[in-house]
Amino acid sequence: MNTDWIKVFVAAFFEVIWVIGLKHASDFWTWAGTIIAIIVSFYLMIMAGRKLPVGTVYAVFVGLGTAGTVLSEILFFEEPFKLEKILFILVLLTGVIGLKLVTKEKVQEGDEI
């Protein structure tokens, strides 16, 4: 896995933070943290999209962010656990992993093979 895919995964982690922040922020500091998470998340996604296919980057970003947000709500915010939710998240993650596996990375001039 190269550094561009790591950027996508870290961006998805920050997406989970800012989505939770949008729901639970209540004062200046939590809103500031939410805004910082939005900036970091989109910056990393944009940087990864410069070298990886944008459609795949976006699908992986959103899929991981959705799964992370739902799981975080269940684990940390007392959202009810429903087996159907978990099964659909697993289907979503299977698609995301499949997209990553079938995506060929571009070799640009100056990159070492």
C-alpha positions in Angstrom: 0.0 0.0 0.0 1.5 3.3 -1.0 1.2 6.7 0.9 -1.7 7.9 -1.3 -3.9 5.1 0.0 -2.8 5.8 3.5 -3.9 9.5 2.9 -7.4 8.2 1.9 -7.7 6.1 5.1 -6.5 8.9 7.3 -8.9 11.3 5.5 -11.7 8.8 6.2 -10.8 8.8 9.9 -11.0 12.5 10.0 -14.3 12.3 8.2 -15.7 10.3 11.0 -14.5 12.9 13.5 -16.1 15.8 11.6 -19.4 14.0 11.0 -19.7 13.2 14.7 -18.6 16.8 15.4 -21.4 18.2 13.3 -23.9 16.3 15.4 -22.4 16.8 18.8 -20.4 20.0 18.8 -21.8 22.5 21.4 -19.1 25.1 22.1 -16.3 27.0 20.4 -13.7 24.3 20.9 -15.7 21.4 19.6 -16.8 23.5 16.6 -13.1 24.5 16.0 -12.1 20.8 16.2 -14.8 19.9 13.7 -13.7 22.6 11.2 -10.1 21.5 11.5 -11.1 17.8 10.9 -13.1 18.9 7.8 -10.0 20.8 6.5 -7.6 17.9 7.2 -10.0 15.3 5.8 -10.6 17.1 2.5 -7.0 18.1 2.1 -5.8 14.5 2.3 -8.5 13.3 0.0 -7.7 15.9 -2.6 -3.9 15.1 -2.3 -4.6 11.4 -2.8 -6.9 12.1 -5.8 -4.0 13.7 -7.6 -2.3 10.4 -8.1 -5.1 7.9 -7.7 -8.4 7.7 -9.7 -10.7 10.3 -8.2 -13.9 8.1 -8.4 -12.2 5.3 -6.5 -10.7 7.7 -3.9 -14.1 9.3 -3.3 -15.9 5.9 -3.0 -13.4 4.5 -0.5 -13.4 7.8 1.4 -17.2 7.9 1.7 -17.5 4.2 2.3 -15.0 4.1 5.2 -16.4 7.3 6.6 -19.9 5.9 6.6 -18.9 2.7 8.2 -16.7 4.4 10.8 -19.5 6.9 11.7 -22.1 4.2 12.2 -19.8 2.1 14.2 -18.7 5.1 16.3 -22.3 6.0 17.0 -23.0 2.4 18.2 -19.9 2.2 20.3 -19.7 5.7 21.8 -23.1 7.3 21.6 -25.5 4.6 22.5 -27.0 4.2 19.1 -29.0 0.9 19.1 -27.2 -2.1 17.7 -29.0 -3.6 14.7 -27.7 -6.7 12.9 -29.1 -5.3 9.6 -26.9 -2.2 9.9 -23.8 -4.2 10.5 -24.6 -6.5 7.6 -25.1 -3.6 5.2 -21.9 -2.0 6.5 -20.1 -5.2 5.7 -21.5 -5.2 2.2 -20.4 -1.6 1.8 -16.9 -2.4 3.0 -16.7 -5.4 0.7 -17.4 -3.0 -2.2 -14.8 -0.5 -1.0 -12.2 -3.2 -0.6 -13.0 -4.6 -4.0 -12.7 -1.1 -5.6 -9.3 -0.7 -4.0 -8.1 -4.1 -5.2 -9.1 -3.6 -8.8 -7.8 -0.1 -9.1 -4.5 0.2 -10.9 -2.2 2.9 -9.8 -0.8 5.3 -12.4 2.9 5.5 -12.8 3.9 9.1 -13.4 7.1 10.5 -14.8 9.7 10.7 -12.2 8.1 7.9 -10.1 10.3 4.9 -9.4 8.9 1.5 -10.4 
